[in-house]
Amino acid sequence: MQARFLRPAESEVAEAIAYFDDRREGLGDRFEKDLRSTVNLIIAYPLSGKPLTKRVRKSPLRKFQYNVIYVVDEQEIIILAVAHHRRRPGYWHTRLTEIR
């Protein structure tokens, strides 16, 4: 199984990396590594994330206050959002219309 990021989720990742790099050199790389590790865990254990709805799950990053919001599809894992723990909860709901 593989993971696919929706375009808005890709943008969130790029914004977070840029933000952390502005804060401290190399911090964006650490964020990206933490995200990659979490996504690999989701790929290995797709149902390990906490259910948010019947279809949607979330899995937290280990070192950063972000969640990976995703749907397990028959053929792939679709990443809806890479969301900060405390900002705009549930904003990603409208992205469900972008998946089949």
C-alpha positions in Angstrom: 0.0 0.0 0.0 1.1 3.5 -0.6 0.2 7.0 0.6 -1.0 9.9 -1.5 -1.2 13.5 -0.2 -4.0 15.7 -1.5 -2.7 18.9 -2.9 -3.9 21.0 0.1 -2.1 18.6 2.4 1.1 18.9 0.3 0.8 22.7 0.7 0.4 22.4 4.5 3.6 20.3 4.6 5.6 22.9 2.6 4.3 25.7 4.7 5.2 23.9 8.0 8.7 23.1 6.7 9.2 26.7 5.7 7.9 27.9 9.0 10.2 25.6 11.0 13.2 26.5 8.9 12.6 30.2 9.6 12.5 29.4 13.3 15.7 27.4 13.4 18.0 26.0 10.8 17.4 22.2 10.3 14.1 22.2 12.1 12.1 21.9 8.9 14.2 18.8 8.1 13.3 17.3 11.5 9.7 18.0 10.9 9.8 16.3 7.5 11.6 13.3 9.0 9.0 13.0 11.7 6.2 13.3 9.1 7.8 10.6 6.9 8.2 8.3 9.9 4.5 8.7 10.8 3.4 8.1 7.2 5.5 5.0 7.1 3.9 3.8 10.3 0.4 4.5 8.8 1.3 2.5 5.7 2.5 -0.4 7.8 -0.5 -0.3 10.1 -3.3 1.6 8.4 -5.9 1.1 11.1 -3.6 2.2 13.9 -4.8 5.8 13.8 -7.5 7.0 16.1 -10.9 7.1 14.2 -12.4 10.5 13.8 -15.3 9.5 11.7 -16.4 6.3 10.0 -13.8 6.8 7.3 -11.3 9.2 8.7 -8.4 8.5 11.1 -5.7 10.6 12.6 -2.2 9.8 13.7 0.1 12.2 15.6 3.6 13.0 14.8 6.0 12.0 17.5 7.9 15.2 18.1 5.7 18.0 16.6 2.2 19.0 17.5 0.7 17.9 14.2 -1.6 15.1 13.2 -1.8 13.3 9.9 -5.5 13.1 8.9 -6.1 10.2 6.5 -8.5 7.8 4.9 -7.7 4.2 4.2 -8.9 3.4 0.7 -9.0 0.0 -0.9 -5.7 0.7 -2.8 -4.0 3.5 -1.0 -3.9 5.8 2.0 -5.1 9.3 1.2 -3.6 12.0 3.4 -6.3 14.7 3.7 -4.4 17.1 6.0 -1.3 17.6 8.1 -2.9 19.6 10.8 -1.6 21.4 13.9 -3.2 20.0 17.0 -4.8 23.3 18.1 -5.5 25.2 14.9 -8.9 25.1 13.1 -10.1 21.7 14.2 -12.1 19.9 11.5 -11.3 22.3 8.7 -10.3 19.3 6.5 -13.8 17.9 6.4 -14.5 19.7 3.0 -11.6 17.8 1.5 -13.5 14.5 1.7 -15.3 15.6 -1.5 -11.9 15.4 -3.3 -11.6 11.7 -2.9 -13.5 9.0 -4.6 
